[in-house]
Amino acid sequence: TLEASSLLAGGPLLLAFLGVLYAVHLVLLLGAGKVLSAAMPERLRDLWSRPQLLVASNANIGGPATASALAVGNGWPSLVTPSLLVGNLGYALATPLGIVLHAVFKALGARLGFPASA
């Protein structure tokens, strides 16, 4: 059996890993947004605004519920509907893609001699 102490022992390491992962994601997202915004014509620069980038990122990482909460909480009501649409579109696209990738990697693992897990 798995003891709770051994399960919780990996918690700080996982938290540190996720903190670094999200920090790198945020830096790359805001940096790419700044570069793309500068490269766009003046009339299209609002497409890469910081609020839109943050809500879109949150919709992809946390899903539609947290993204819409971020938009409402920061006073960006025009971003609530897009956050719900983008988040649900992510679910609709990523779920079948995840199922296909699982089958591909399972077959690849079997071909390479790795035992299949239950």
Disulfide bonds with the S-S distance in Angstrom:
none
